[in-house]
Amino acid sequence: MSLILLDIAADGIATATLNRPAVGNAYNEELLDALIAGLRDLAHSQAVRALVLRGAGKHFQAGADISWLAQATLYPPDRNFAASMATTRAMQLLNEFPHPTIAVIHGACFGGGAGMACCVDVALATPDAQFGLTEVRVGVAPTPISTHMVHAIGLRQTRRYALTGERFDAAEALRIGLVHEVVPAHRIDARVEAILDAIRLGAPGAITMTKRSFLGANGLLLDERAMTMLANESWTQRATAEAREGTAAFREKRRPAWYPGGPARS
C-alpha cells in the first residue's frame, strides 16, 4: 500500500493524500520517508502549479503513531536522530514548497498534523476538525514543528497550546490563525477549487518568487544548522524515561506517572 498517494491533474494541480487511514494517517518512519520523496518529486516537476494536501479516511493527520513512537524511544542515538530529522525535513519541504499549497483538514489534526497545517499557504478545515499540540502529554517535545507553529499562530498561542496539550475545535483554530477558513464538508471541495482558480490567475514564476521572498525575508527558510538543532532537541527528549512512560500511559489508557497521585485510569 502506498502511504502517500500522488496525483498531478492535467492542469498542474497536484494532490498528495496521506494514506494510513486505519490509524488516522498517523506518521511513522515509512510515511515520513514517502512524504519527503513525494514532496521532492513534486517540487521538481515542471508540470505542477499547486499542491493540495489531504488525509484518507476519517481524519486528516493524527500526529505520530504512538506504537512507533514507543519503539523510537529505544532507538540508538543515530537512528533516533534520523527519525527526528525526517519529521523536521518533511515540515521544511512542505513549508518551502515552491508552489502554492492548500491543506484540507477534517477529523483529527494533532501534533505533526497541526504542524502541516502551519506549513501550507492556505489551510481549510471542516467544522468537525479537532486540533491539538499534544506531544507533551506523551513526554515528547514538538521541536520539529516549533518554528512553523510560531510563524503561523504566534508565540503567544503556541506557548499556550504546546505547553498545555489542550485540544481545540475548528472555531478556535480559525480564531488563532491556524486555519484560514472553516467550510462545511459538503462545500469544501468547491472552496478548494475556487482558491485554485485564483491561483491559476497568477503567473507561476511570480508566485514562486513571492513565496520564497516572504519566507526568506522573515527568517523562515531553515538552514541545516537550524534543522539539526531542532532534530537533536526532538530525539534527546524522546530518548528519556518521560517519553517511555508517556507513550506507555497512552497505550494503556491511564494517566502518566507525573500526574499528581500517580498512574490511574483516565
ChimeraX attribute file (.defattr): number of C-alpha atoms within 10 A of each C-alpha:
attribute: neighborCount
match mode: 1-to-1
recipient: residues
	/A:1	6
	/A:2	12
	/A:3	20
	/A:4	26
	/A:5	17
	/A:6	18
	/A:7	15
	/A:8	17
	/A:9	11
	/A:10	9
	/A:11	11
	/A:12	16
	/A:13	18
	/A:14	20
	/A:15	22
	/A:16	22
	/A:17	20
	/A:18	27
	/A:19	23
	/A:20	21
	/A:21	17
	/A:22	11
	/A:23	17
	/A:24	23
	/A:25	28
	/A:26	28
	/A:27	26
	/A:28	20
	/A:29	18
	/A:30	14
	/A:31	20
	/A:32	23
	/A:33	18
	/A:34	17
	/A:35	27
	/A:36	20
	/A:37	15
	/A:38	17
	/A:39	19
	/A:40	15
	/A:41	11
	/A:42	23
	/A:43	20
	/A:44	11
	/A:45	12
	/A:46	8
	/A:47	15
	/A:48	21
	/A:49	26
	/A:50	23
	/A:51	28
	/A:52	20
	/A:53	21
	/A:54	21
	/A:55	28
	/A:56	20
	/A:57	17
	/A:58	14
	/A:59	25
	/A:60	32
	/A:61	33
	/A:62	25
	/A:63	25
	/A:64	21
	/A:65	15
	/A:66	20
	/A:67	13
	/A:68	14
	/A:69	21
	/A:70	21
	/A:71	12
	/A:72	23
	/A:73	23
	/A:74	16
	/A:75	16
	/A:76	10
	/A:77	15
	/A:78	9
	/A:79	13
	/A:80	21
	/A:81	22
	/A:82	16
	/A:83	23
	/A:84	24
	/A:85	22
	/A:86	21
	/A:87	27
	/A:88	25
	/A:89	22
	/A:90	25
	/A:91	26
	/A:92	23
	/A:93	20
	/A:94	25
	/A:95	24
	/A:96	23
	/A:97	23
	/A:98	23
	/A:99	22
	/A:100	22
	/A:101	23
	/A:102	21
	/A:103	25
	/A:104	21
	/A:105	32
	/A:106	24
	/A:107	22
	/A:108	24
	/A:109	31
	/A:110	25
	/A:111	24
	/A:112	26
	/A:113	27
	/A:114	27
	/A:115	28
	/A:116	26
	/A:117	31
	/A:118	27
	/A:119	28
	/A:120	23
	/A:121	20
	/A:122	19
	/A:123	24
	/A:124	23
	/A:125	29
	/A:126	20
	/A:127	17
	/A:128	17
	/A:129	20
	/A:130	24
	/A:131	26
	/A:132	24
	/A:133	28
	/A:134	23
	/A:135	23
	/A:136	17
	/A:137	21
	/A:138	24
	/A:139	21
	/A:140	24
	/A:141	24
	/A:142	23
	/A:143	22
	/A:144	28
	/A:145	26
	/A:146	17
	/A:147	21
	/A:148	23
	/A:149	25
	/A:150	15
	/A:151	18
	/A:152	20
	/A:153	19
	/A:154	15
	/A:155	13
	/A:156	10
	/A:157	16
	/A:158	20
	/A:159	14
	/A:160	12
	/A:161	16
	/A:162	20
	/A:163	16
	/A:164	15
	/A:165	19
	/A:166	13
	/A:167	14
	/A:168	16
	/A:169	17
	/A:170	24
	/A:171	19
	/A:172	14
	/A:173	21
	/A:174	17
	/A:175	12
	/A:176	15
	/A:177	16
	/A:178	27
	/A:179	26
	/A:180	16
	/A:181	20
	/A:182	19
	/A:183	20
	/A:184	13
	/A:185	15
	/A:186	9
	/A:187	10
	/A:188	18
	/A:189	13
	/A:190	12
	/A:191	15
	/A:192	19
	/A:193	11
	/A:194	12
	/A:195	13
	/A:196	19
	/A:197	11
	/A:198	10
	/A:199	16
	/A:200	15
	/A:201	8
	/A:202	10
	/A:203	10
	/A:204	17
	/A:205	11
	/A:206	10
	/A:207	16
	/A:208	16
	/A:209	12
	/A:210	14
	/A:211	17
	/A:212	17
	/A:213	14
	/A:214	12
	/A:215	15
	/A:216	13
	/A:217	9
	/A:218	9
	/A:219	11
	/A:220	17
	/A:221	17
	/A:222	18
	/A:223	10
	/A:224	10
	/A:225	8
	/A:226	13
	/A:227	17
	/A:228	19
	/A:229	13
	/A:230	23
	/A:231	23
	/A:232	20
	/A:233	17
	/A:234	24
	/A:235	26
	/A:236	17
	/A:237	17
	/A:238	27
	/A:239	21
	/A:240	15
	/A:241	12
	/A:242	20
	/A:243	25
	/A:244	20
	/A:245	19
	/A:246	26
	/A:247	25
	/A:248	18
	/A:249	21
	/A:250	17
	/A:251	13
	/A:252	13
	/A:253	13
	/A:254	15
	/A:255	21
	/A:256	24
	/A:257	14
	/A:258	12
	/A:259	9
	/A:260	9
	/A:261	9
	/A:262	10
	/A:263	14
	/A:264	14
	/A:265	9
	/A:266	10
